[in-house]
Amino acid sequence: MHNPKINIIKTEVLSKQKFILKKITYDYTKEDTTVEQQTREIYYRGNGAVILLYNITHKTIILTRQFRLPTYLNGNTSGMLIEACAGMLDEDNPIDCIRRETEEETGYRLSSVKKVFQSYMSPGAVTEILHFFIGEYQSEMKVSEGGGLAEEHENIEVLEYPFNEAYQMITSGEITDAKTIMLLQYAKINLPL
């Protein structure tokens, strides 16, 4: 990782709780060769994975609903958010992570998943790369009720929607989560739902 236009001057750790927040001061050489010093706060939260579970036969998908404090603090009056199943990689590779998260959150044990793309979700301030997956589910794959892990303070509701209804929830404002919208758009274009 070396860009000759970037020279890191100073790195300060502002917070080191579950994740790390750093203040980075750097010189940026512009196209006209002038150097501009810039400072950014960068949140190192690790990488994650997300999946859209779908059933071609019934034309349904599985989503989750849970309380998200940042959305509550920024205008979501209930704080509840409808999302695709997702989680942090921790020490896993993306495929193992999403299989684990799918079973923990939704109760479905998938036999196969397919990575469809990856994306930086908020590149101006967060280092996270999110790996996007799809996976087909059948009723016989359900091994538990899901809901997340108590030790992670998860209280997740598992939702099954007809695909077209869920897709319309983007327009109605009921689904406002970016990763979920991206996967619903992918499914609209690429899956026979």
N, C-alpha and C positions, 0 to 999 in steps of 0.2 A: 504494500500500500504506500505509494509515493506519488504525489502530484507536485511537480516543481513550483506550482503557483501557490502552494499552501505551506506555511511554516508555523508550526505550533510553538507558541511562545511560553504559555503557562497553562497548567491544568490544576484546578482546585477541586477537591471533593467537598460538596456542599451537604450531602446527606448520604449515609450508607446504612439504610434500614434493610428492607427486603430487596430493594433494588438500589441502584447508585445514581445520584444526581451530581454531575460535574459542571463546573464553569470552565470553559475553554476560551483562551485568548490566543488569537492567531493572526498572522499577516497573510493577506490575500493579494496576490499580484494580478491586477486587472489587465485587460487586453492592451491598454495603452502603456503598460509597464509600470504605472504608478502602483504603489503599495498602500493598501488600506488595512488598518488594524481593526479587527472585529472581535466581538465577544458573544458567545452563545452558551446557554444552559442546555445541557444534553442529558437526557434520561436514558440510562442503560437498564432496560427491563428484561432483556433476554429475547429470544425468538419464540414464535408460537406456531400453532397449526389450527386450522378450522376446517369443518366438513359440512357438506349438505347431504343429508341422508334422503334418498328418494326411492319410491316404489313405482316402477313403470306400469305394472298391471293396474294398480288402483289410482295412479296419477296423484300420489300424495307425497308429502315431505314431512320430516321431523324437525322441529325447531325447539328451542327452550325459552323459558322466561325466568328472569331472576332480577333481584335488586342490584342496581349499579349506582353507587354513591356519586361518582363524578357527574352522571347525567342528572341526578337529583339536585345537585348543587348548581347545575347550569340549565334549569328551566323544566326538566321532566318532573311534573308535579307528583307522580307516584314513585318515581325512581325505577320502575320496572321496565325491563327492556326485553324485547323478543329478538332472539339471536340464533344463529347456527351454532352448533356445538363447537367449542374451541378450548384451547388450553396452552399453557407454556410448555416448551420442550423439556425444560429442566435438563437432565443428562441424556434424554432419549434422542433418537433421530426422529424426523418428522412423521414417518409412517408409524413407528411404535407409539409415539405420543398420541397421534390422533385415534389410533385403535383403543388405547387406554382411556382417553378422554371420552370417547363415544360410549364405551361400556359404563364408565363411572357416571356420566351425566344423563345418558338416555336409556341405559339398560340393554342396548343392542350390542351383540358381539358380531362384528362384521368379518366375513371371510376374505374380502378384498376391498381395497380402496384405490383410487386413482388420483394422483396429483395433477392438477390442471394449470396452476400457475403459482407464482409467489409475488409478494408486493411489500414495499415499505409503506406502512400505514400512516405515519405522520412524520415524514423525513426532515421537517424543519426543527424537530426537537427530540425525537425518539429514535433510537437505533434499531428497534425491532423490525425483523423481517417476518412476515406471516406466510406460511405455506398453506395453500388452498387445495382442498380435496373434495371429491364426491365419492359416495359409496351407496350401493343399492342395498336396501334392507327388505327383509321378509318377516312376517310375524313369528316364524319359528326361530329367528335369530335373537329374540328377546329373552335374556337370561336373568334380568332383574327389573325392578321398577325405576332404576336410575335415580336421579335427584342429586348426584354429587356426593362428596365425601364430608362427613360431619367434622372431621379434624381440619378440613380446609374451610369450615364455616360456610359450606355451600348449601343453598336451599333452592334447588332448581326444579321448576315445573316442566315436564315433558309435554310437548304439544304436537299433534298431528293435524295437518291441514291439507285440503286439496290444493294442488300446486297453484291453480289459477286464483284461488282465494288469497293465498299467501302473496302471490305476485301483485295483486291489487292492493295489498296492505302497504306497499311502498308508496303508492299514490295517495292513499288515505292518511298516511302519516303514522300508521300503527307500527310499521317497521322502519326504524331510523338508523339502525346499526349498519355501518359501512361494509363490514365484511359479509354480512348477511345479504345486503343488497347486491354486492358484487357476485356472490354465488347464485342468487336468484336470477340475475341477468345472464350469467353463464348458462344456467339450466334452461332458460327461455330460448336461448340461441342454439344450444347444443343437445338437449335431451328431448325425447318425444313425450313430454308431459302435457 
